[in-house]
Amino acid sequence: MNKYIDKIKEDREYPLHLRNDTFSIEKAENTNKFDYWARIPVAST
């Protein structure tokens, strides 16, 4: 995020920048609650 925003201000909202190779979106086939699901990693171990 430092690449796009120099100073983060507390009273503002910023977009979340995701690279295409870091998350996946797939069609949910075994549920009626939603059509798609997303897998977004939040931490690496």
VENWOGI-V401549 format. One record per pair of residues at least 24 apart in sequence whose C-alpha atoms are under 8 Angstrom apart, sorted by the first residue. I is the first residue (numbers start at 0). J is the second residue. Records with the same first field share a line. If there is no record, write none. Layout:
BEGIN
I=J, J
END
This chain:
BEGIN
none
END
